[in-house]
Amino acid sequence: MWVFLEGRKGSLRDVSVQLIGEGRRLADRRGVPLTGVLPGHDVEALARHAIGYGLDRVVVVDHPLLEIYRSRPFTKVMATLIIRHKPEIVLYGASKNGRDLGGRLHAVLETGLAADCVKFDLDDDGNLDMIRPSFGGKSLAHILCKQHRPQMASARRNVFLAPRHDPSRQGAIVHEAVEISDADLDAKLLEFTEFVREGGARPDEAGIVVSGGYGLGDPKNFGMLQELADLLGGAVAASRKAVDSGWIPKEFQVGQTGMTVRPKVYFAIGISGAVQHLAGMQESGKIVAINIDPKAAIFEIADYGIVGNLFQIVPEMIQQLKELKARPAKTVEAVATIR
């Protein structure tokens, strides 16, 4: 069983760490070792660190042309290794790079790929049961790839819990050679400038998420949520119904067909609590629900529920936070201590 490891700035991406944890669970059930595959350049230290999350070994392909992800060389490396070693299962993070790589390998290797899975299981024959949303998140499809190998699947960030790191864990680092040259490049890289996201943290990276639903009534009211999120140092998100209404871009959608978030605090404002939305946020540390309907399903999983008019409650929250922030630092510190 293999997990494709994606590194960034000398550390593993969260989704790779989370897939190591899930891969460990599946590998233990099948009674097989768990291998991480790490193409890159000068990644020996990163490979050793990755073992601590639960890997039995890491296969490293080191080459200067692999320092930054590019489609053709990474596809060539992974395809060569898969043909050489014939793993039964390969898992990828559903990042931009993982989506690109998995899709290309699915075509090159002529095997299946189940994208954006939310759960994995094994059938009685040890085949990977790849479970993903279907029909717009209204149902879950169980996908099996019995006739072709490897069985390949991807999962988004935060779908699985990250395992704890054990620095004392022992594992093997295996260096493999794959011939790569400039001929394997679509274009020559002249300069690389990292994209810096404007507007604060992404919802799936934030410690506090303020999420709005159809109950907001109008897209302009997301401005109110953004103000609240800014005061809390958090990020804005949305339900699928708000996204489908065209009120906010899909990149903010939380749920089975959107992103999965695990913030310390999740504010569900004007969100009824459809099953597909709950699937994307129910693992949050604390859930605060604000809804005018006392029978809204969101209250069933909320740690704190406020039944009332959000257009009165949220502005009051904003005002209280502004007043708190305007107080002298010592007063704010004393209030925080009392609470």
Phi, psi and omega in degrees: 000130184242150171232125175286125183259128181247119181258156178207121179054041176080009178223159179281144173294148182307318184295328177292317179298317181296323179287332173299316179299315180290321177298323178298317179298314182291319180297321179295322179293324180274348181071038181232158177287157178252125183244134171259141179245121188233091170282140179171198180223128183056054184246017181302313181296322179294322178296317179295321179295321183298327180302325182297345179273353176130009179279149173272330176201160176233127175267120182249131169243110186255124179200141179304329181286353179257010182297323178238141182298128170220140193303305190293312180295322179292322177296318180296316181298309183294319179297318179297315181293319181294317178294324182289319188251344176054059175292152179283322187224138174227127180250140180233147170285141181275049172278178178301316181290319180295322177296316180297311183294312181300318180296319179292318181292325176303321180284317182294318185270353180054052176228179183272161176213118175261116186265151173056047179287150179248353180197149174234148176212176177236138176275184184296338180264004179086006176288148180283122175269108185261114189251124183218157179294147175220167181051050176067028178086005181279344178212169178244132179260136176259117185247129177239143178239082188275335189262348185228154178225148000281163170279125186235142180207156175234157177218149181279166177298139175076004175291322179245152178285143176282135177285158175288149180272130178246099183295345181270354182295138181256142178198169183261144171248120184246122178267125179244148180254129173228126183288121179229142178215177178299338179293342180273004182257142175285328183206160178273131180276115181270323183202146178237121177240122183286135178288131177249118183291133176271154175088023174087194186287155172288153178303325182279004176242348188277151176279337177229131179237129177250108188247136182245150180237195183296339179295348177292334172080338184200141182299331182296338182286350173292340175297324178294319179292324178296321178297318178296317179297319179298319180294329181270353184073033183243199182229154178268143174221184184205162174276166180296323182296324177292322179291314180297334178281355179080018183278336186204145182299155183297335181297348180262359187285132176252134178146186182301323180260011175236222180261161174254131181238150178224057181286169174292323179224131179238118177265118177256103188248116182069028180247125184287325179107043176299150184304317183294333176283317180301327181298337183264357184215000187290348177268010178296152181300307176226140180242125179247118183250135176234116183205144181282341182267112182294343180263007180300137184298336182299331181291340181292334180246359183286141173281326177226129180237136177237114178267117181168184182280114183298334182285350172259322186286312184295314176302324178294320176299316180298316181297316180297319179293321178297318179294321179295317181291335181281345180289156175303150185305319182294324179292317179298318180297321180293319178297316180298322180294317179298320181289000000 
